[in-house]
């Protein structure tokens, strides 16, 4: 195995072991936010972290079969991978200008009485409602193109319907918290693809 092949292999493994548990975290939080609010953030984060660790460990244990199919080093895929990754970084930087650490880890959803949060409608959020999910998809696509492993391509394919489902739960919770203001925002700003707000 050459150094580049080793880099691709271990990067694919890191992507699988980290990305799947992160997706699972939001799937564990958003659909059950009422339950977690009653139990408190400590229990919510503890339970979610334990499940994430089990999922990551399971993926690591299955790394042999998961990484059995790879398509080799293809430099032709590197320029689109670099562009997608650059776009993902730009979106993340623009998001971080609007987000606090508490918002990043979901405190407004779990303890709205203590961390009420606010409806984000400025900056990148004036152009797209879920820029972090768009950026995550672009970053994952970039990593799939660079590593060129079937499992990472399949993870990207699974990311699209999974993130759509997560946004349905998240937007339901945002509509409950922000009411008519969120309904207006949702009507004028696209969900995933940045664009001009509709008048």
FENSUL-V847380 format. One record per pair of residues at least 6 apart in sequence whose ideal C-beta (glycine too) atoms are under 6 Angstrom apart, sorted by the first residue. I is the first residue (numbers start at 1). J is the second residue. Records with the same first field share a line. If there is no record, write none. Layout:
I: J, J
This chain:
4: 73
8: 147
11: 147
12: 67, 147, 149, 152
13: 63
15: 143, 152
16: 59, 151
17: 56, 59, 60
20: 55, 59
21: 52, 55, 56
23: 162
24: 52, 55
25: 48, 52
26: 166
28: 48
29: 106
30: 166, 169, 170
31: 169
33: 109, 173
36: 44, 110
41: 110, 111
44: 110
66: 151
67: 149
69: 150
70: 149
71: 148
74: 148
77: 145
80: 145
81: 142, 145, 146
84: 138, 141, 142
85: 142
87: 138
88: 135, 138, 139
91: 131, 135
92: 135
94: 124
95: 124, 131, 132
97: 123
98: 120, 123, 125
102: 115
107: 115
108: 115, 117
119: 178, 181
121: 185
124: 131
127: 194
128: 190, 194
129: 189, 191
130: 167, 191, 192
133: 163
134: 192
137: 159
140: 156, 159
141: 156
144: 152, 153, 156
174: 182
175: 182
188: 197, 198
189: 197
